[in-house]
Amino acid sequence: MATVICITNQKGGVGKTTTAVNLGYFLAKDKKRVLIVDFDPQGNATSGLGVEKGNLPATMTEVILGQVPITQVIVATKYKGLDIAPTTPQLANAEVELNKLNKKFIQLKSALSAVARAYDYIIIDSPPSLSLLTVNGMIAADYLLLPVQTEFYALEGVAQLLESMKLVKKAMNPDLKLLGVVATMYDKRTTLSVQVLEEIKKYFKEKVFETTIPRNVRVAEAPSHGAPVGSYDKFSKGAKAYKELAKEVERRIGKN
């Protein structure tokens, strides 16, 4: 059965999608079968893996509304072992319709059950908000992975996110765990980055991954080429960091 990881942070611009794409890529490089579920209406994980949004017959919009099974929307990427369930901005409109459904909180969980045996990991890239889509992601997941950037206001909103996790755990998904917190956009040359990382470690303690994701030009460039950084420039600092993060994730989950 697949281990389902929901990557979430209600704050935008923290490297959430970048982490979803690159973690998925390096897990697949380690011969794991990986599905990335693009559950953010911006659809950046879809384009970041080179999928052309204009040619998609169906997306996660139709899946979440129960109109088509997820098996009909999954696209194989050009990277062995890595598939994506794509999305487009229409997903934002679907949230209104989703709110009208009886089982609005478990639509994603139900959809993923059809492919749970086909993958080792399912990674959900959720939107930067505490929306109904994000709650669906939390309920469908075994673990939450929280990217936090090492900049001012890094922990802003995190308490609210963790409170939401507690509520979901209590009411709908008692097995949900925080897999860990990964510090992103880290620049060890700046006092601010170092100080913020210390704050993150004080707040989350042993939940902070040893691997930090550096501020790296190659990581920023890769999505515009429709590629993970490991494919775009495997020798870059960013690629090496995400490769290490993937190993650390596997160790924490115990899938080696």
Buried (B, 14 or more C-beta within 10 A) or exposed (E): EBBBBBBBBBBEEBBBBBBBBBBBBBBBBBEBBBBBBBBBBBBBBBBBBBBEBEEBEBBBBBBBBBEBBBEEBBBEBEBEBBBBBBBBEBBBEBBEBBEEBEEBBBBBBBBBBEBBEBBBBBBBBBBBBBBBBBBBBBBBBBBBBBBBBBBEEBBEBBEEBBEBBEEBBEEBBEEBBBBBBBBBBBBEEEEEBEEBBEEBBEBBEEBBBEBBBBBBEBBBBBBEEBBBBBBBBEEBBBBBBBBBBBBBBBEBBEEE
